[in-house]
């Protein structure tokens, strides 16, 4: 027969856990609303900026800046060094939110394994850092506290290091990966080839008409450089706030599932407790009746 005290102790423990998960769900819901609003405000600007740079890169085969070709728009099918910037959360308890990003990073690393291409990891978020550290994989950059409280200045600081490495020829390609916000219950893994700028498909005739466009002069070079760097900075910033909204969404869903599971567990334990209590009462009645019968 199950011990009534143990069952009752388990019921109390599960109920306390249920209170915690319910509170965490409410907190995540409140944070999600703020993060979702920030992500929506930034998304339109980010999309327009991406479309503009992507269209420029597809319309112009070569940007001639000071007589040279801009590496930011040159496709490289055989990169020697690939930098992967990936964003994870600083905290857990958000389901498979972090592991999806980590799996994609590992998948890209596996693609380049056995080739002459070197992959360097730039990690944002404690969970991703801890995972690769445990795996014994070296990280080029480690940023903690950025994904949980993103700012434009911090995003700029992070991406500027990567851009300078590319400009100096220390890397040939930069990939940005994060788990983004799709809706209240769904997250979408996002991967973009940040550098060189990815192209979009446009009309062939339109492409031919613009293939000889050139940018010349110091002022034009400054304008182009400023525009491209703004593109990199804002993509990094948007990835951070989009990831934060997705993180809160995933945590809210995980805590909701945990709360429901705790409720089911309480019901199971309550039924078990009532059965054990009924067995105890029945046993006591049998003992009393048996004692009375023995006195006759």
URLIN-V659647 format. One record per pair of residues at least 24 apart in sequence whose C-alpha atoms are under 7 Angstrom apart, sorted by sequence separation. I is the first residue (numbers start at 1). GAP is how many residues later the second one is. D is the distance in whole Angstrom. If there is no record, write none. Layout:
BEGIN
I/GAP/D, I/GAP/D
END
This chain:
BEGIN
102/26/7, 98/29/7, 90/35/5, 80/36/7, 81/36/6, 82/36/6, 83/36/6, 84/36/6, 85/36/6, 86/36/7, 87/36/6, 88/36/6, 89/36/5, 90/36/4, 91/36/7, 80/37/5, 81/37/5, 82/37/5, 83/37/5, 84/37/5, 85/37/5, 86/37/5, 87/37/5, 88/37/5, 89/37/6, 90/37/6, 79/38/6, 80/38/6, 81/38/6, 82/38/6, 83/38/6, 84/38/6, 85/38/6, 86/38/6, 87/38/6, 89/38/6, 88/39/6, 88/40/6, 90/54/7, 90/55/7, 90/57/7, 89/58/6, 90/58/6, 88/59/7, 89/59/7, 187/59/6, 87/60/7, 178/61/6, 181/61/6, 180/62/5, 181/62/7, 180/63/5, 179/64/6, 181/64/6, 185/64/6, 178/65/6, 181/65/4, 184/65/6, 180/66/5, 179/67/7, 185/68/7, 159/73/7, 159/74/6, 101/76/7, 101/77/6, 156/77/5, 159/77/7, 101/78/6, 155/78/6, 155/81/6, 97/82/7, 155/82/5, 152/85/6, 83/88/7, 101/88/7, 82/89/6, 81/90/5, 82/90/6, 83/90/6, 84/90/6, 85/90/6, 86/90/6, 87/90/7, 150/90/6, 81/91/5, 82/91/5, 83/91/5, 84/91/5, 85/91/5, 86/91/5, 87/91/5, 150/91/6, 80/92/6, 81/92/7, 82/92/6, 83/92/6, 84/92/6, 85/92/6, 86/92/6, 79/93/5, 147/93/6, 79/94/6, 148/96/7, 147/97/6, 75/121/6, 74/122/6, 72/123/6, 73/123/5, 72/124/5, 73/124/6, 72/125/6, 57/140/7, 58/141/5, 57/142/6, 58/142/6, 54/143/6, 54/144/6, 55/144/6, 54/145/5, 55/145/6, 54/146/6, 59/148/5, 60/150/6, 61/150/5, 64/150/5, 65/150/6, 66/150/6, 97/150/7, 59/151/6, 60/151/5, 63/151/6, 64/151/5, 65/151/6, 66/151/6, 59/152/6, 60/152/7, 63/152/6, 64/152/7, 60/153/6, 94/153/7, 97/153/6, 95/155/6, 65/156/6, 94/156/5, 95/156/7, 94/157/4, 89/158/7, 93/158/6, 95/159/6, 94/160/6, 93/161/7, 50/181/7, 49/182/6, 46/188/7, 46/189/7, 42/196/7, 39/202/6, 39/203/6, 35/206/7, 35/209/7, 36/209/5, 35/210/5, 32/213/6, 32/216/5, 31/217/7, 32/217/6, 28/220/5, 28/223/7, 29/223/6, 28/224/5, 25/227/5, 25/230/5, 24/231/7, 25/231/6, 22/233/7, 21/234/5, 22/234/7, 21/237/6, 22/237/6, 21/238/6, 18/241/5, 18/244/6, 14/248/6, 15/251/7, 14/252/7, 11/255/6, 11/258/6, 7/262/7, 7/266/6, 4/269/6, 4/272/7, 4/273/7, 2/274/6, 1/275/7
END
